[in-house]
């Protein structure tokens, strides 16, 4: 018995239909690839990590992982240790062991400027000219002398409005408001006033910032998603 293979000739309309389907499939794939790449780039959640990090003022290492949209609190220990860890995250204080990294990239001398470009820092207080203590944070003048801190001009009107939102007054409100108005994804706050707890929590949960505060105030501790006891 012989079998004959049937060959159905393709009409011009069928060929055109197949070409259209092919083009549609290719377009869909390209669109999917573009959207997937765009989503990864634009909506990637930033992560800051301390891994067995030890600084000179500390008695033990610290490990934590904080994502954008979260608020973390470093509590306990000494004020010098808490401040020192914030400075270490900015590459302004040497790390004896362990490491600091953002999105898996370890902090190094070469990367320090890039790390600081992602961060806004509110020191605990203004320090008097000429007052030098080993545990002091940088003066405001030193903080804003950094190139990364001169990118955004801030008007007095904007500053006044943001100071009201912080929930506190005076230098604390001014330092925090300036840091927030710099619009950086990472906000480091040294010893904020207890009244700032809800404000900082909103910046993280609603504003999408990665907030790290140092505090022994119960209100700040309670408002935090992550609490690290030093």
C-alpha positions in Angstrom: 0.0 0.0 0.0 1.3 3.4 -0.9 0.7 6.5 1.1 0.7 9.9 -0.5 1.7 12.9 1.5 -0.8 15.7 1.0 0.8 19.0 0.5 -1.6 21.9 1.0 -0.5 25.0 -0.9 -0.4 28.2 1.1 -2.4 31.0 -0.3 -1.1 34.5 -0.2 -3.6 35.4 2.6 -2.4 32.5 4.8 1.2 33.5 4.3 0.4 37.0 5.3 -1.5 35.8 8.3 1.5 33.7 9.4 3.9 36.6 9.0 1.7 38.8 11.1 1.6 36.2 13.8 5.3 35.9 13.7 5.8 39.6 13.9 3.3 39.8 16.8 5.1 37.1 18.7 8.5 38.8 18.2 7.0 42.1 19.3 5.5 40.6 22.4 8.7 39.0 23.4 10.7 42.2 22.9 8.0 44.2 24.8 8.1 41.6 27.7 11.9 41.7 27.8 11.9 45.5 27.9 9.3 45.7 30.6 11.0 43.1 32.7 14.3 44.9 32.4 12.7 48.3 33.2 10.9 46.8 36.2 14.1 45.3 37.6 16.0 48.6 37.2 13.3 51.0 38.3 11.7 49.0 41.1 14.6 47.2 42.6 14.5 47.3 46.4 17.8 48.7 47.9 19.3 46.6 50.7 21.9 47.8 53.2 23.7 45.1 55.2 26.1 44.9 58.1 27.8 41.5 58.3 29.7 40.8 61.5 30.8 44.5 61.5 33.1 45.6 64.2 34.2 49.1 64.9 36.7 50.4 67.5 34.1 51.6 70.1 32.2 48.3 70.0 32.6 45.2 72.2 31.0 42.9 69.7 30.1 42.6 66.0 26.8 43.7 64.5 24.8 42.1 61.7 21.6 43.3 60.2 19.9 43.6 56.8 17.5 46.5 56.1 15.5 47.1 53.0 13.9 50.2 51.5 10.5 50.7 53.1 11.9 49.6 56.5 13.0 51.4 59.6 15.8 50.0 61.8 17.0 51.1 65.2 20.4 50.6 66.7 19.9 50.7 70.5 21.8 49.9 73.6 25.6 50.1 73.9 27.2 53.5 74.1 26.4 56.6 72.2 29.9 56.5 70.7 29.3 53.0 69.4 25.9 53.8 67.9 27.3 57.0 66.2 30.3 55.1 65.1 28.3 52.5 63.2 26.4 55.2 61.3 29.8 56.8 60.3 31.1 53.4 59.3 28.1 53.0 56.9 29.2 56.2 55.2 32.8 55.2 55.1 33.8 57.9 57.6 34.9 55.4 60.3 37.2 52.4 59.8 35.7 48.9 60.2 38.0 46.6 62.1 36.3 43.4 60.8 33.3 42.4 58.8 31.8 44.6 56.1 29.1 47.1 55.1 27.4 46.6 51.8 24.6 48.0 49.6 22.9 45.6 47.2 25.8 43.1 47.7 28.5 45.7 46.9 31.0 46.0 49.8 32.0 49.4 51.1 35.6 50.2 50.1 37.7 53.3 49.8 37.0 53.4 46.1 33.2 53.0 46.7 32.8 55.4 49.7 31.7 58.4 47.6 29.2 56.3 45.7 27.8 55.0 49.0 27.5 58.5 50.5 25.7 59.7 47.3 22.9 57.4 48.3 22.7 58.6 51.9 21.4 61.5 53.8 22.8 62.0 57.4 21.3 63.8 60.3 23.9 64.2 63.1 22.9 64.2 66.7 23.8 67.8 67.2 25.8 70.8 66.0 29.3 70.8 67.5 31.1 73.9 68.4 34.0 75.1 66.3 37.2 73.7 67.7 35.5 71.2 69.9 37.1 67.8 69.1 36.3 64.6 70.8 37.0 61.1 69.6 33.4 60.1 69.6 31.9 63.2 68.1 30.1 62.9 64.8 31.2 65.3 62.0 30.1 68.9 62.4 27.3 70.0 60.1 30.0 72.0 58.2 31.9 68.8 57.5 28.8 66.9 56.5 27.8 69.5 54.0 31.3 70.0 52.7 31.0 66.5 51.2 30.2 66.8 47.5 27.3 64.4 47.8 25.6 66.8 50.2 25.6 69.8 47.9 23.5 68.5 45.1 20.1 69.8 46.2 19.5 73.5 46.9 17.0 73.9 49.8 14.9 77.0 50.2 14.0 78.4 53.6 10.3 77.9 52.9 10.8 74.2 52.1 13.0 73.8 55.2 10.4 75.5 57.5 7.6 73.2 56.2 9.6 70.1 56.6 10.7 71.1 60.1 7.1 71.2 61.1 6.5 67.7 59.8 9.3 66.2 61.9 7.4 66.7 65.1 10.3 68.4 66.9 12.0 71.8 67.0 15.4 73.5 67.0 18.6 72.0 65.7 17.1 68.5 65.8 14.3 69.5 63.5 16.6 71.5 61.2 19.2 68.7 60.8 16.6 66.1 60.2 14.6 68.2 57.7 17.7 69.0 55.7 18.6 65.3 55.5 15.1 64.4 54.3 14.9 67.2 51.7 18.0 65.8 50.1 15.8 63.1 48.8 18.2 60.2 49.2 17.0 56.6 49.4 18.9 55.9 52.6 18.4 58.1 55.7 20.7 57.8 58.7 19.6 59.6 61.8 21.7 59.9 65.0 19.7 60.0 68.2 16.4 61.6 66.9 14.0 63.1 69.3 11.2 60.7 70.5 8.7 62.9 68.9 10.1 62.1 65.5 9.1 58.4 65.8 5.9 58.6 63.7 7.6 60.9 61.1 10.5 58.5 60.6 8.1 55.5 60.4 6.1 57.3 57.7 9.3 58.1 55.7 10.0 54.4 55.6 6.6 52.8 55.1 5.0 55.5 53.0 8.0 57.3 51.5 9.9 54.2 50.7 13.1 55.2 52.4 15.6 52.9 54.1 15.8 54.5 57.5 18.4 53.7 60.2 18.2 55.5 63.5 20.2 55.3 66.7 18.2 55.7 69.9 17.4 54.4 73.3 14.0 56.1 73.2 11.2 53.6 73.5 9.1 55.5 71.0 11.8 55.2 68.3 12.4 51.5 69.2 8.7 50.7 69.0 8.3 52.5 65.6 11.1 50.4 64.0 10.7 47.3 62.0 14.1 46.0 62.9 15.8 46.5 66.3 19.5 45.7 66.8 20.7 45.6 70.4 24.3 46.5 70.7 
